[in-house]
Every structure is written in structure tokens, then in C-alpha cells.
Amino acid sequence: MMKAGSIPTTPTDRTVRPADDHQHSAAASEDDLKPQRLVRHLLSAGIITPAECLAQGVMLRPVGRSHSVWKLNVGNEPRAAIKLFGPSRGGTDGSAVAEHAVQDLAASVPELAALLPERLVHAGPRWLVAHRWVAGEPAWQDDSLASGGGSPAADIAALAPRVAPGLAAMHRATARLVRAGDSRGLQAGLDDRLPWVLALFDADAPPELWSHGLLAPVLNAAGQRPALVAGIRRARGAWRPLALIHADLKHDNLLLKANGGVTLVDWELARCGDPAWDLAGLMFRPLLDPAPERQGWTPANQQAARSMLAAYAGASGLARPALAQRLLFYCGAWLLMSVVQYRSAATQPDEGETRRLLDAAEQSLAAPESLVASLADAP
């Protein structure tokens, strides 16, 4: 559970100006990532002080999955989220460079700043990213494939009016920068590369995936599904690098605050991309509902998607039919990424679960025009 921390914001605030970026690498060594070295990093960065360690005590709890992420408490107060970036794993992971670039861009784009946690400027290395701990709850508490509970479709419909206006405002503001050719919109770390899954069956696919012993069998199985492969290639052809996107907008990266606001965290995959990709990140999870009667594009999930599309299109000015088509493509791509993530993490993968995920991806990627029209209708 995430609760608010308290950090001084007066002129005596402990945060200091960062050292010259060129003095720091954007990736830590494996040795630097060792947990026993973390307090030393925080002390040298000025995020904590020796006096605080002695008088109040410092507690660090791991909270990350894909990266080394820690919750920092000083005494009983949550203070910060600390993220450490190690050596790149290729084209499938994010970077500290993107995180810093987004924060830098937010200084001139208030619509973006409104969605970000408050940055902790520090004197440490560039591979250490810190922001104030956010008082909020993840929009999706349980991100496991076998999660139960209530209807996710109902959650999406309730989420739409809270998330869509701010997300659309951010996309519109940064799209203006892209259209104008403003270098702030395409600075280092915010390029327009495709999500790796859209290149999965093409010559520029990430080689580390196809050579991975745990993944090669399931990728080969996916490659034997012509409709799925054709759908991924159509999704690639539909890609429109229109604006800054979060690019990893799963429910656990969306924090709901008690005042009704939202905060988006984990921007390491941010890029100039297609806004519909962010919408698909919010929408694809209900399609994996473990209850068979709630899986896939059921009437309830279609209604949830209509609610999200209507709220977003109304705020963004984008046409619903084009958004609906790309939403279907990209939901299929997110589902295919779920297959890869499941097989890379499961010690004893269930072949039935793998087929279920591939079936769900194919259903969305090969959706008929009638489904596109249904999602584009008013809710």
C-alpha cells in the first residue's frame, strides 16, 4: 500500500543540483546494483543524510519487478521511490535516459507535469532515478495472470473519466511539439522506435528473444499462426508516432490518489509514439480475466472499451473509429507480450495457459470489422 511521505520543500531542502551528466553513466554496473551498496548511493546523492540514518533509521523495501526499485522510509515516513538501472538487456527494456528526458520535458509541458510524481533532484549517478513517494493505490492491485476478484471491465469503465482527460491533454500538448519539430519533443532518450513486439516477426526483431531458450518455443508456436503474424504486421503498419507516450501504461503503473487525481510512474520506456498504445495498455488486462465467461471481447469488455474510447476521444479530438482499430491491434500486441513475459518468468509454464494467451492475442489482432464498429459506437 502506498502512503504519502513528507520531504521538506523549503530553501533548506536537502536536494542539490545534479553533477555534470557527462560524469555519470546511464547504467549501473552489476556491483553497483547490490542491495548492500544502496544506502551508500543514497548518502552520496544527498537523498538521505548520516544524521537521519543515526537518529531516525532508514528502511528500504524492494517493490520492483523488471528493474531494481525500492521504497525508502526515513523513520516511519515514506520518502521516495528509488530506481536503479543496470546494463541494458537489449531492445526490450527501458532506460534511465528516458526517465530523465521525460522529467526534463515536463518542466515546459504542464500537461505532462500534472501526471508525473515529483522528481527528487540529486547529486548521484544518472542511473539512479528518485521521486517522492506517491500517496495512491495501483489501479490494478493484482497483476498476476491468475488474479480473481470482481469484474475488471467494470473497473475500466469507472477508470475512464479519471484517466482519459489528463492522458489526452498530455498527448495533445506533446503532439504539438512533434508537429512543430520542437527538439524538446524528440530529445535524447525520447526517440520514435517501435515497441519491440511489433517487430517480432520481422528482420529487426530483438535477437535476444528468439535466441532465449525459454522463449524460442513459444515464439515459434506464435509464428505458426498466420492470422496472428499478419495481425502484428498490420499493427506495425498502423503505428503512428504522434506524441509522447508512456508506452508501459499497465494498471500497476497508474496510481489513483484520494483526491481523484492520477499519477503515472515508471516512464523508462517513454517515446514518441501512438497514443492508442497507451489506451491498449489500460484495456488489455480484462481480456485475460481468469473467469472463462469474462475472457476476450465479451459484451462487458466491449462496453468498457467504448467508455474508455469515448472519454479519450472527447478529450483528445481524435476520431473514435481510427482509435478503435488501433486499440484492437495494440491490445493483441500487449497480449502477445504477456505470453513472452509469462514464459520468461514461469518455472513450470502451463501449455494450456500459453495457448489461452495466444488465442486471446489472435482474437484481438484478427478482429472483424463488426467489432471495430462496435467499439467505435457511443457507450
Secondary structure as GFF3:
##gff-version 3
##sequence-region A 1 379
A	DSSP	three_ten_helix	21	23	.	.	.	ID=ss1
A	DSSP	three_ten_helix	35	37	.	.	.	ID=ss2
A	DSSP	alpha_helix	38	45	.	.	.	ID=ss3
A	DSSP	alpha_helix	50	55	.	.	.	ID=ss4
A	DSSP	beta_strand	58	62	.	.	.	ID=ss5
A	DSSP	beta_strand	68	74	.	.	.	ID=ss6
A	DSSP	beta_strand	77	84	.	.	.	ID=ss7
A	DSSP	alpha_helix	96	106	.	.	.	ID=ss8
A	DSSP	alpha_helix	110	113	.	.	.	ID=ss9
A	DSSP	beta_strand	128	132	.	.	.	ID=ss10
A	DSSP	beta_strand	137	138	.	.	.	ID=ss11
A	DSSP	alpha_helix	152	180	.	.	.	ID=ss12
A	DSSP	three_ten_helix	183	186	.	.	.	ID=ss13
A	DSSP	three_ten_helix	196	199	.	.	.	ID=ss14
A	DSSP	alpha_helix	207	210	.	.	.	ID=ss15
A	DSSP	alpha_helix	216	223	.	.	.	ID=ss16
A	DSSP	alpha_helix	226	238	.	.	.	ID=ss17
A	DSSP	beta_strand	243	245	.	.	.	ID=ss18
A	DSSP	three_ten_helix	251	253	.	.	.	ID=ss19
A	DSSP	beta_strand	254	256	.	.	.	ID=ss20
A	DSSP	beta_strand	262	264	.	.	.	ID=ss21
A	DSSP	beta_strand	271	273	.	.	.	ID=ss22
A	DSSP	alpha_helix	275	283	.	.	.	ID=ss23
A	DSSP	three_ten_helix	285	288	.	.	.	ID=ss24
A	DSSP	three_ten_helix	292	294	.	.	.	ID=ss25
A	DSSP	alpha_helix	299	316	.	.	.	ID=ss26
A	DSSP	alpha_helix	320	345	.	.	.	ID=ss27
A	DSSP	alpha_helix	351	365	.	.	.	ID=ss28
A	DSSP	alpha_helix	369	376	.	.	.	ID=ss29
###
